[in-house]
Structures are given as structure tokens and as C-alpha cells.
């Protein structure tokens, strides 16, 4: 039996684009499918403001660039 390890990334700030993403591994065909979905950053920012979540300035600028 051969084992494989997949590193699909981690939760954090976007570096590639402003989409959420996930991976599906098909155990029968041994294929990996990467899915990318639009993410509503404007609503995300509104929720952070409403809940008074403090974030670093650099992250605020990055997130705001997603909604412009």
C-alpha cells in the first residue's frame, strides 16, 4: 500500500486570488481536484467591523483591495 500526503494549504490571507478554495481527493481514481469559489469579502469586512475585530493595518489594506 502506497501512502501519499497532500498539503492543500492553510487558512490565512489570500495570496493567489480572492477566492475560497478546497481540495477533493478521489480515492478510486487517485485524482485531486482543486475548487475555487468566489468569496464575499465585502460582507466579511462588514462583519469584522460590526463585531469590532481588530486586524493589522496590512491585512485591512489587503482585504479592502479585494472589494475595490
Contact map, one row per residue, 1 for C-alpha under 8 A:
11100000000000000000000000000000000000000000000000000000000000000000
11110000000000000000000000000000000000000000000000000000000000000000
11111000000000000000000000000000000000000000000000000000000000000000
01111100000000000000000000000000000000000000000000000000000000000000
00111110000000000000000000000000000000000000000000000000000000000000
00011111000000000000000000000000000000000000000000000000000000000000
00001111100000000000000000000000000000000000000000000000000000000000
00000111110000000000011000000000000000000000000000000000000000000000
00000011111000000000000000000000000000000000000000000000000000000000
00000001111100000000000000000000000000000000000000000000000000000000
00000000111110000000000000000000000000000000000000000000000000000000
00000000011111000000000000000000000000000000000000000000000000000000
00000000001111100000000000000000000000000000000000000000001000000000
00000000000111111110000000000000000000000000000000000000000000000000
00000000000011111100000000000000000000000000000000000000000000000000
00000000000001111100000000000000000000000000000000000000000000000000
00000000000001111110000000000000000000000000000000000000000000000000
00000000000001111111000000000000000001100000000000000000000000000100
00000000000001001111100000000000000111100000000000000000000000000000
00000000000000000111110000000000000111100000000000000000000000000000
00000000000000000011111000000000011110000000000000000000000000000000
00000001000000000001111100000000011100000000000000000000000000000000
00000001000000000000111110000001111000000000000000000000000000000000
00000000000000000000011111000001111000000000000000000000000000000000
00000000000000000000001111100111100000000000000000000000000000000000
00000000000000000000000111111111000000000000000000000000000000000000
00000000000000000000000011111110000000000000000000000000000000000000
00000000000000000000000001111100000000000000000000000000000000000000
00000000000000000000000001111110000000000000000000000000000000000000
00000000000000000000000011111111000000000000000000000000000000000000
00000000000000000000000011101111100000000000000000000000000000000000
00000000000000000000001111000111110000000000000000000000000000000000
00000000000000000000001110000011111000000000000000000000000000000000
00000000000000000000111100000001111100000000000000000000000000000000
00000000000000000000111100000000111110000000000000000000000000000000
00000000000000000011110000000000011111000000000000000000000000000000
00000000000000000011100000000000001111100000000000000000000000000000
00000000000000000111000000000000000111110000000000000000000000000000
00000000000000000111000000000000000011111000000000000000000000000000
00000000000000000000000000000000000001111111000000000000000000000000
00000000000000000000000000000000000000111111100000000000000000100110
00000000000000000000000000000000000000011111110000000000000000010010
00000000000000000000000000000000000000011111111000000000000000000000
00000000000000000000000000000000000000011111111100000000000000000000
00000000000000000000000000000000000000001111111110000000000000110000
00000000000000000000000000000000000000000111111111000000000000000000
00000000000000000000000000000000000000000011111111100000000000000000
00000000000000000000000000000000000000000001111111111100000000000000
00000000000000000000000000000000000000000000111111111000000000000000
00000000000000000000000000000000000000000000011111111000000000000000
00000000000000000000000000000000000000000000001111111000000000000000
00000000000000000000000000000000000000000000000111111100000000000000
00000000000000000000000000000000000000000000000111111110000000000000
00000000000000000000000000000000000000000000000100011111000000000000
00000000000000000000000000000000000000000000000000001111101100000000
00000000000000000000000000000000000000000000000000000111111100000000
00000000000000000000000000000000000000000000000000000011111110000000
00000000000000000000000000000000000000000000000000000001111111000000
00000000000010000000000000000000000000000000000000000011111111100000
00000000000000000000000000000000000000000000000000000011111111110000
00000000000000000000000000000000000000000000000000000000111111111000
00000000000000000000000000000000000000000000000000000000011111111100
00000000000000000000000000000000000000001000100000000000001111111110
00000000000000000000000000000000000000000100100000000000000111111111
00000000000000000000000000000000000000000000000000000000000011111111
00000000000000000100000000000000000000001000000000000000000001111111
00000000000000000000000000000000000000001100000000000000000000111111
00000000000000000000000000000000000000000000000000000000000000011111
